[in-house]
Amino acid sequence: MPAAEEVRENKRRYRIDPFIWVIPLILSGIGILMITSTTSPNSFTHTGTPFQMGIKQAQWLLIALSGMFVVFSVPLRFWKMMSGPILILTWFMSWLPLIPGVGVSVGGASRWINVPGSSISIQPGELLCLAMALHLAKLLSKWDKDPGKAFLSTIILVGIAALPLALQPDLGTIILIFMVSMGMYVERIGWKWPVMAGGLLGGIVFPLLIFFEPYRMRRVTAFMDPWSDPLDTGFQAIQGLIAFANGGFWGTGLGHGFQKLNYLPAAYTDFIYAAIGEELGLMGTLGVIGLFAFWVSQARMVYYRVPDGFKSSLTWGVTLTVILPLVINVAGVTKLIPLTGMPLPFVSYGGTSLLTMWSRVGIMLRLDKESRDREERP
């Protein structure tokens, strides 16, 4: 093959949409800056350096980028073939946090497991959510001509996945898995059964789960009227709103926020969006939403480029597993819904979340590459 033709062939083979990974990289960079800013006072007090948490997140980002390259290098037919074993493996891993000595409890919830010989902890629920989307893409593309069978199988899978999460307890991830599953069913088959299931769970099951769990009732009470108990149940919601008010339009400036001085709990995890609102203002928060919106527009282009079946369902499912946590986090922080403890994708502190989010980017890049190869194949 002549040299010029070989160069063109290599360009064609590795051509992908750069915005699919550039935008998450910008969001991850914003996350590292905000994590460093919000944790600098405590980090300096305990370690002598204000950059400890930011450095840890940067290290996780390097690991996550490596994971993205690994996922991208594997053909989609492998993930389709192995979706069942992967789902079973992540489901068994979701039971590990409940084992004494293996699981790690934080705030009354056992959702993490320690990696032996290190200080690293993993949240299996994050892996389970991605595995569910992967396997459902295969299942729904296979049974899309039999809506009843497909819906029953989907509900059974959601119920089985919810068992270990309910015991941890992790209602937020259960809701996320249910919403992703129903969203994938709607894309492939239709609205009828998901609307009925959503009405049943939203009207009966979830209210019962909230009513019989005191800490969930406290969250609902704090959502309804946080000022009724401003120093306890309503403290976090109120401090989040104060952070937005402090920031105004332009913000107080990076590193100049006041709420991080032990006023706003979880400022570098669940409430990092409020920290962005304080230090970068309304322009910063809208900028973050704008980046996600632009990423969705690129994912939409991939969706319309891939052929029908497994790949289109997978594209839609992966997009949902990024956008729904964004909506849940932002709505909770801005007091539109009760708090669920959902991290902000690519931005909040957390190794497992960052790794699984970048694995999604790897899948999207692979979908984009294989769809382009298909279009240009003679």
Residue pairs with C-beta under 8 A, 6 or more apart in sequence:
1 9
12 372
12 373
12 376
13 373
14 369
15 369
15 372
16 365
16 368
16 369
16 372
17 298
17 301
17 302
17 365
17 368
19 294
19 295
19 298
20 295
20 298
20 299
20 302
20 361
20 364
20 365
20 368
21 68
21 361
21 365
23 291
23 292
23 294
23 295
23 298
24 295
24 346
24 357
24 358
24 361
26 291
27 288
27 291
27 292
27 345
27 346
27 347
28 61
28 64
28 346
28 347
28 354
30 276
30 288
30 347
31 57
31 272
31 344
31 346
31 347
31 348
31 349
32 54
32 57
32 58
32 61
33 54
33 254
34 268
34 272
34 275
34 276
34 279
34 347
35 53
35 54
35 57
35 268
35 272
35 349
36 50
36 51
36 53
36 54
37 254
37 255
37 257
37 260
37 275
37 279
38 257
38 260
38 267
38 268
38 272
38 275
39 50
39 52
39 53
39 54
39 260
39 267
39 268
40 50
40 51
40 255
40 260
41 50
41 260
41 261
41 262
42 262
43 49
43 50
43 51
43 52
43 53
44 50
53 268
53 349
56 349
57 349
57 354
60 350
60 351
60 354
60 355
61 354
61 358
63 351
63 355
64 351
64 354
64 355
64 357
64 358
64 359
65 358
67 355
67 358
67 359
67 362
68 358
68 359
68 361
68 362
68 365
69 362
70 362
71 359
71 362
71 363
71 366
72 362
72 363
72 365
72 366
72 369
74 366
75 366
75 370
76 310
76 311
76 314
76 363
76 366
76 367
76 370
79 86
79 134
79 363
80 137
80 138
80 310
83 131
83 134
83 135
83 137
83 138
84 135
84 138
86 131
86 134
86 135
87 128
87 131
87 132
87 134
87 135
87 157
89 131
90 124
90 127
90 128
90 130
90 131
91 128
91 131
91 160
91 161
91 164
93 113
93 124
93 127
93 128
94 124
94 125
94 128
94 161
94 164
94 165
94 168
95 164
96 102
96 103
96 113
96 124
97 103
97 104
97 110
97 111
97 112
97 113
97 124
97 164
97 168
98 110
98 164
98 167
98 168
102 113
102 114
103 110
103 111
103 112
103 113
104 110
104 111
104 112
104 113
104 114
104 121
106 112
108 215
109 168
109 169
109 170
110 168
111 123
111 124
111 125
111 168
111 170
112 121
112 122
112 123
113 121
113 122
113 124
114 120
114 121
115 121
115 122
120 351
121 351
121 352
122 351
122 352
123 350
123 352
123 353
125 165
125 168
125 170
125 173
126 173
126 352
126 353
126 356
127 352
127 356
128 161
128 165
128 173
128 177
129 173
129 176
129 177
129 180
129 321
129 356
130 318
130 321
130 356
130 359
130 360
132 157
132 158
132 161
132 177
132 180
132 181
133 180
133 184
133 314
133 317
133 318
133 320
133 321
134 314
134 317
135 157
136 154
136 157
136 180
136 181
136 184
136 185
136 313
136 317
137 184
137 310
137 311
137 313
137 314
137 317
138 310
138 313
139 150
139 153
139 154
139 157
140 150
140 154
140 184
140 185
140 188
140 189
140 313
141 188
141 309
141 310
141 312
141 313
143 149
143 150
143 153
144 150
144 188
144 189
147 189
147 190
147 192
147 193
148 193
150 185
150 188
150 189
151 185
151 189
151 193
151 194
151 197
154 181
154 182
154 184
154 185
155 197
157 181
158 177
158 178
158 181
161 174
161 177
162 174
162 177
162 178
165 171
165 173
165 174
165 177
166 174
166 209
169 213
171 206
171 209
171 210
171 213
171 216
171 340
172 328
172 340
172 341
172 342
175 206
175 328
175 340
176 321
176 324
176 325
176 328
176 342
178 201
179 320
179 324
180 317
180 320
180 321
180 324
182 194
182 197
182 198
183 194
183 316
183 317
183 320
183 324
184 313
184 316
184 317
184 320
185 193
185 194
186 194
187 312
187 313
187 316
188 313
209 216
210 216
210 217
210 220
211 217
218 233
219 233
219 338
219 339
220 338
221 228
221 229
221 233
222 229
222 233
222 234
222 236
222 237
222 338
222 339
223 237
223 335
223 337
223 338
223 339
225 234
226 233
226 234
226 235
226 237
226 238
226 335
227 234
227 238
228 234
229 235
230 238
235 265
236 264
236 265
236 266
236 271
236 339
237 335
237 339
239 259
239 263
239 264
239 265
239 271
239 274
240 264
240 271
240 274
240 333
240 334
240 335
241 274
241 335
242 259
242 263
242 264
243 257
243 259
243 264
243 271
243 274
243 275
243 277
243 278
244 274
244 277
244 278
244 285
244 334
246 252
246 257
246 258
246 259
246 278
247 257
247 277
247 278
247 279
247 280
247 281
247 282
247 284
248 281
248 282
249 281
249 282
249 283
250 281
250 282
250 283
251 277
251 278
251 279
251 280
251 281
251 282
251 283
251 284
252 258
252 278
252 279
252 281
253 279
254 279
254 280
255 279
256 279
257 275
257 278
257 279
258 278
259 267
259 274
259 275
259 278
260 267
260 275
264 271
264 274
264 275
265 271
267 274
267 275
268 275
268 348
268 349
269 343
269 348
269 349
269 350
270 329
270 332
270 333
270 339
270 341
270 342
270 343
270 344
270 348
271 333
272 344
272 347
272 348
272 349
273 285
273 288
273 329
273 330
273 333
273 334
273 344
273 347
274 333
276 284
276 285
276 288
276 347
277 284
277 285
280 287
288 347
289 330
292 322
292 323
292 326
292 345
295 322
296 319
296 323
299 315
299 318
299 319
299 364
300 319
302 315
302 364
302 367
302 368
302 371
303 312
303 315
303 316
303 319
305 368
305 371
305 372
305 375
306 312
306 315
306 367
306 370
306 371
307 371
307 374
311 367
311 370
311 371
314 363
314 367
315 364
315 367
318 360
318 363
318 364
318 367
319 364
321 360
322 345
322 357
322 360
325 342
325 343
325 344
325 345
326 344
326 345
328 337
328 340
328 342
329 342
329 343
329 344
329 345
329 348
330 344
331 337
332 338
332 339
332 340
332 342
333 339
343 349
343 350
343 353
345 353
345 357
346 354
346 357
